Amino acid sequence: MLGDININILDEEESANYLSVVYSGGLKCFLKKSTRGKSHLDHIMERLQNISIRANKCESLITDHAAIHVELETHTSRIKYSHTKTQQ
């Protein structure tokens, strides 16, 4: 889940109910930095397995929010399949 949620998760009182729901769904929060002034309003949450997420804040000249750069990398394990046929 990602987006401009407009709930400041740096403010524990303001975000308590929201984060309770998010965390109860097994989501983890990435990029715990302010994205507009001193507020963190733009969220990146995930609960995917075998995926690494890197997120960075980038200053933007076209909006009052910081831009978020996100990189996703998948990690899949290879399963070796073997089958033995016996003759009768």
SESE-76835 format. One record per residue: x, y, z of N, C-alpha, C, CB in turn; residue number from 1; residue in three letters. Coordinates in steps of 0.02 Angstrom, whole numbers. Each point is the difference from the previous one (the first is absolute). Glycine has a CB too. Layout:
REM residues N
+--------+--------+--------+--------+--------+--------+--------+--------+--------+--------+--------+--------+-------+------+
!    npx !    npy !    npz !   capx !   capy !   capz !    cpx !    cpy !    cpz !   cbpx !   cbpy !   cbpz ! guvex ! zake !
+--------+--------+--------+--------+--------+--------+--------+--------+--------+--------+--------+--------+-------+------+
!      X !      Y !      Z !      X !      Y !      Z !      X !      Y !      Z !      X !      Y !      Z !   NUM !  ALA !
...
+--------+--------+--------+--------+--------+--------+--------+--------+--------+--------+--------+--------+-------+------+
REM end
This chain:
REM residues 88
+--------+--------+--------+--------+--------+--------+--------+--------+--------+--------+--------+--------+-------+------+
!    npx !    npy !    npz !   capx !   capy !   capz !    cpx !    cpy !    cpz !   cbpx !   cbpy !   cbpz ! guvex ! zake !
+--------+--------+--------+--------+--------+--------+--------+--------+--------+--------+--------+--------+-------+------+
!     43 !    -58 !      0 !    -43 !     58 !      0 !     45 !     61 !      0 !    -94 !    -61 !     61 !     1 !  MET !
!     80 !    108 !   -105 !     37 !     62 !      4 !    -44 !     57 !    -23 !    107 !    -60 !    -19 !     2 !  LEU !
!    -93 !    118 !     46 !    -39 !     57 !    -21 !      6 !     59 !     47 !    -77 !    -78 !    -54 !     3 !  GLY !
!     45 !    132 !     34 !     -4 !     61 !     39 !    -60 !     -8 !     47 !     52 !     72 !    -94 !     4 !  ASP !
!    -39 !   -100 !    152 !    -53 !    -20 !     47 !    -24 !     59 !     42 !     48 !   -115 !      3 !     5 !  ILE !
!     -5 !    166 !      7 !    -15 !     59 !     40 !    -14 !    -15 !     73 !    -45 !     50 !   -102 !     6 !  ASN !
!     77 !   -101 !    128 !      2 !    -13 !     72 !     74 !      2 !     18 !   -107 !    -72 !      2 !     7 !  ILE !
!    125 !    117 !     44 !     69 !      8 !     19 !     22 !    -56 !     47 !    -11 !    125 !    -14 !     8 !  ASN !
!     47 !   -174 !    -12 !     19 !    -57 !     41 !     60 !     16 !     45 !    -43 !    -75 !    -88 !     9 !  ILE !
!     70 !    135 !     84 !     50 !     21 !     49 !    -33 !     26 !     64 !     79 !     28 !    -94 !    10 !  LEU !
!   -143 !    -15 !     91 !    -40 !     22 !     58 !    -36 !    -61 !     28 !    -14 !    118 !    -47 !    11 !  ASP !
!     38 !   -144 !    103 !    -28 !    -63 !     28 !    -74 !      6 !     16 !    112 !    -26 !     46 !    12 !  GLU !
!   -133 !     83 !    -20 !    -70 !      8 !     19 !    -45 !      2 !    -62 !     36 !     62 !    103 !    13 !  GLU !
!    -16 !    -25 !   -154 !    -39 !      7 !    -61 !     -5 !    -66 !    -38 !     35 !    119 !     -7 !    14 !  GLU !
!     17 !   -159 !      8 !      3 !    -60 !    -42 !    -13 !    -66 !     36 !     80 !     63 !    -68 !    15 !  SER !
!    -95 !    -61 !    132 !     -6 !    -62 !     39 !    -50 !    -49 !    -29 !     30 !     66 !    101 !    16 !  ALA !
!    -91 !    -43 !   -116 !    -52 !    -45 !    -27 !     19 !    -26 !    -69 !    -87 !     61 !     66 !    17 !  ASN !
!    111 !    -16 !   -109 !     20 !    -19 !    -67 !     55 !    -53 !      1 !    -31 !    115 !    -40 !    18 !  TYR !
!     84 !   -102 !     79 !     56 !    -48 !      3 !    -21 !    -66 !     32 !     79 !     95 !      6 !    19 !  LEU !
!   -126 !    -93 !     41 !    -25 !    -62 !     30 !    -32 !    -44 !    -54 !    -19 !     60 !    109 !    20 !  SER !
!    -21 !    -31 !   -152 !    -32 !    -37 !    -55 !     52 !    -25 !    -49 !   -105 !     69 !     13 !    21 !  VAL !
!    152 !    -26 !    -32 !     52 !    -18 !    -48 !     41 !    -59 !     27 !      4 !    119 !    -41 !    22 !  VAL !
!     19 !   -113 !    103 !     42 !    -53 !     28 !    -39 !    -64 !     13 !     71 !     89 !     52 !    23 !  TYR !
!   -135 !    -84 !    -36 !    -40 !    -61 !     11 !    -10 !    -38 !    -66 !    -59 !     56 !     96 !    24 !  SER !
!     66 !    -21 !   -152 !     -4 !    -32 !    -65 !     67 !    -29 !    -23 !    -91 !     78 !    -29 !    25 !  GLY !
!    141 !    -74 !     73 !     65 !    -28 !    -16 !     44 !     44 !    -43 !    -53 !   -109 !      9 !    26 !  GLY !
!     33 !    172 !    -18 !     40 !     46 !    -41 !     57 !     30 !     40 !   -102 !     25 !    -68 !    27 !  LEU !
!    157 !    -11 !     33 !     57 !     34 !     29 !      7 !     68 !    -34 !     58 !   -110 !     27 !    28 !  LYS !
!    -36 !    159 !     10 !      8 !     67 !    -26 !     72 !     11 !    -23 !    -91 !     41 !     76 !    29 !  CYS !
!     98 !    -13 !   -135 !     66 !     19 !    -26 !      3 !     75 !     -3 !     10 !   -107 !    -67 !    30 !  PHE !
!     50 !    133 !     65 !     14 !     71 !     -5 !    -32 !     39 !     57 !      7 !    -12 !   -124 !    31 !  LEU !
!     23 !      7 !    182 !    -25 !     35 !     59 !     33 !     69 !      5 !    -20 !   -111 !     59 !    32 !  LYS !
!      7 !    152 !   -111 !     27 !     68 !     -3 !    -56 !     48 !    -18 !    115 !    -44 !    -34 !    33 !  LYS !
!   -105 !    106 !     50 !    -50 !     50 !    -19 !     -3 !      6 !    -76 !     18 !     63 !    109 !    34 !  SER !
!    -79 !    -54 !   -134 !     -8 !      8 !    -73 !    -34 !     66 !    -17 !     -8 !   -124 !    -10 !    35 !  THR !
!    -13 !    161 !     60 !    -28 !     67 !    -11 !     12 !     40 !     64 !    -90 !    -42 !    -81 !    36 !  ARG !
!    137 !     88 !     78 !     19 !     37 !     60 !     27 !    -48 !     52 !    -87 !     88 !    -24 !    37 !  GLY !
!     57 !    -87 !     84 !     21 !    -46 !     53 !    -47 !    -59 !      7 !     51 !     97 !     60 !    38 !  LYS !
!    -95 !   -107 !   -109 !    -49 !    -54 !      2 !     17 !    -55 !    -49 !    -87 !     83 !     34 !    39 !  SER !
!     68 !   -144 !    -16 !      8 !    -58 !    -44 !    -70 !    -20 !    -23 !    107 !    -40 !     58 !    40 !  HIS !
!   -126 !     66 !   -117 !    -68 !    -10 !    -25 !     -4 !    -50 !    -57 !    -24 !    116 !     34 !    41 !  LEU !
!     80 !   -131 !    -65 !      2 !    -44 !    -58 !     30 !    -66 !     21 !     11 !     98 !    -79 !    42 !  ASP !
!    -52 !   -150 !     77 !     19 !    -64 !     31 !     15 !    -54 !    -51 !    -70 !     31 !     98 !    43 !  HIS !
!    115 !    -75 !    -79 !     14 !    -61 !    -38 !     -3 !    -57 !     51 !     74 !     60 !    -88 !    44 !  ILE !
!   -122 !   -104 !     78 !    -10 !    -58 !     45 !      2 !    -63 !    -42 !    -70 !     69 !     82 !    45 !  MET !
!     97 !   -123 !    -53 !      1 !    -63 !    -37 !     -3 !    -59 !     47 !     66 !     54 !    -91 !    46 !  GLU !
!    -86 !   -110 !     65 !      2 !    -63 !     37 !     18 !    -58 !    -46 !    -86 !     45 !     79 !    47 !  ARG !
!    118 !    -30 !   -134 !     19 !    -51 !    -48 !     61 !    -38 !     23 !    -48 !     70 !    -91 !    48 !  LEU !
!     49 !   -133 !     75 !     59 !    -41 !     15 !     43 !     -3 !    -63 !    -63 !    -68 !     87 !    49 !  GLN !
!    126 !     57 !    -77 !     48 !     -7 !    -55 !      7 !     64 !    -41 !    -27 !   -121 !     -4 !    50 !  ASN !
!     14 !    178 !     34 !     10 !     63 !    -34 !     37 !     48 !     46 !   -105 !    -17 !    -69 !    51 !  ILE !
!    155 !     49 !     43 !     36 !     53 !     37 !    -24 !     67 !    -27 !    101 !    -74 !     20 !    52 !  SER !
!   -113 !    120 !     25 !    -21 !     67 !    -19 !     50 !     50 !     25 !   -121 !    -35 !      2 !    53 !  ILE !
!    142 !     79 !    -47 !     42 !     56 !     19 !    -39 !     63 !    -18 !    110 !    -65 !    -17 !    54 !  ARG !
!   -117 !    110 !     65 !    -37 !     62 !    -12 !     42 !     59 !     24 !   -111 !    -60 !     10 !    55 !  ALA !
!    113 !    111 !    -49 !     36 !     61 !     17 !    -43 !     61 !    -14 !    109 !    -57 !    -24 !    56 !  ASN !
!    -99 !    108 !     64 !    -34 !     63 !    -10 !     42 !     43 !    -46 !    -55 !     -7 !    114 !    57 !  LYS !
!     22 !     39 !   -163 !     33 !     45 !    -47 !    -37 !     67 !      1 !     38 !    -98 !    -74 !    58 !  CYS !
!     -2 !    151 !     78 !    -32 !     66 !     -1 !    -31 !     12 !    -69 !     82 !     44 !     86 !    59 !  GLU !
!   -139 !    -13 !    -87 !    -37 !     12 !    -62 !     -8 !     75 !    -11 !    -61 !   -110 !     12 !    60 !  SER !
!     66 !    131 !    -74 !     -9 !     70 !    -18 !    -71 !     15 !    -23 !    120 !      5 !    -30 !    61 !  LEU !
!   -162 !    -58 !     22 !    -67 !     10 !    -29 !    -57 !    -12 !     49 !     49 !    -34 !   -107 !    62 !  ILE !
!    -33 !     16 !    169 !    -53 !    -12 !     50 !     27 !     18 !     69 !    -51 !    -91 !    -71 !    63 !  THR !
!      6 !    100 !    119 !     21 !     15 !     68 !     16 !    -63 !     40 !    -69 !    104 !     -4 !    64 !  ASP !
!     60 !   -163 !    -26 !     19 !    -63 !     31 !     66 !    -22 !    -31 !   -121 !    -33 !     21 !    65 !  HIS !
!    160 !     -4 !     18 !     61 !    -31 !    -28 !    -20 !    -57 !    -46 !     67 !     32 !    103 !    66 !  ALA !
!    -29 !    -42 !   -155 !    -12 !    -58 !    -44 !     30 !    -61 !     34 !      2 !     72 !   -105 !    67 !  ALA !
!    -31 !   -129 !     93 !     24 !    -63 !     29 !     26 !    -44 !    -57 !    -82 !      8 !     98 !    68 !  ILE !
!    144 !    -28 !    -92 !     30 !    -46 !    -49 !     -2 !    -70 !     31 !     77 !     91 !    -50 !    69 !  HIS !
!   -108 !   -138 !     15 !     -8 !    -68 !     26 !     32 !    -49 !    -48 !   -107 !     32 !     59 !    70 !  VAL !
!    146 !    -78 !    -31 !     28 !    -56 !    -39 !    -23 !    -65 !     31 !    101 !     69 !    -33 !    71 !  GLU !
!   -126 !   -113 !     -9 !    -22 !    -67 !     21 !     47 !    -51 !    -31 !   -121 !     38 !     11 !    72 !  LEU !
!    141 !    -86 !     29 !     42 !    -54 !    -25 !    -30 !    -66 !     25 !    104 !     74 !     -2 !    73 !  GLU !
!   -116 !   -120 !    -45 !    -29 !    -64 !     19 !     56 !    -50 !     14 !   -102 !     24 !    -69 !    74 !  THR !
!     88 !    -67 !    116 !     46 !    -54 !     19 !    -40 !    -65 !     -4 !     72 !     76 !     75 !    75 !  HIS !
!    -57 !   -116 !   -124 !    -36 !    -63 !     -5 !     50 !    -56 !     11 !    -85 !     48 !    -80 !    76 !  THR !
!     62 !    -98 !    114 !     44 !    -58 !     11 !    -13 !    -50 !    -56 !      0 !     17 !    126 !    77 !  SER !
!     51 !    -47 !   -149 !     -8 !    -50 !    -53 !     -8 !    -68 !     32 !     69 !     69 !    -81 !    78 !  ARG !
!   -118 !   -104 !     60 !    -13 !    -67 !     26 !     21 !    -50 !    -54 !    -97 !     40 !     73 !    79 !  ILE !
!    141 !    -83 !    -53 !     23 !    -51 !    -48 !    -50 !    -57 !      2 !    122 !     32 !     15 !    80 !  LYS !
!   -146 !    -50 !    -73 !    -49 !    -53 !     -6 !     35 !    -62 !    -28 !    -95 !     82 !    -16 !    81 !  TYR !
!     86 !   -137 !     49 !     27 !    -62 !    -28 !    -54 !    -54 !      3 !    117 !     31 !     36 !    82 !  SER !
!   -114 !    -74 !    -85 !    -50 !    -53 !     -3 !     37 !    -64 !    -21 !    -96 !     83 !    -30 !    83 !  HIS !
!     83 !   -136 !     65 !     32 !    -63 !    -17 !    -54 !    -48 !    -22 !     95 !     20 !     83 !    84 !  THR !
!    -84 !    -50 !   -141 !    -48 !    -48 !    -26 !     31 !    -69 !      9 !    -48 !     83 !    -84 !    85 !  LYS !
!      9 !   -128 !    112 !     24 !    -68 !      9 !    -31 !    -45 !    -52 !     15 !     20 !    123 !    86 !  THR !
!     24 !    -67 !   -146 !    -26 !    -48 !    -49 !    -29 !    -60 !     37 !     85 !     37 !    -86 !    87 !  GLN !
!   -137 !    -65 !     57 !    -30 !    -59 !     30 !      8 !    -60 !    -45 !    -82 !     73 !     58 !    88 !  GLN !
+--------+--------+--------+--------+--------+--------+--------+--------+--------+--------+--------+--------+-------+------+
REM end
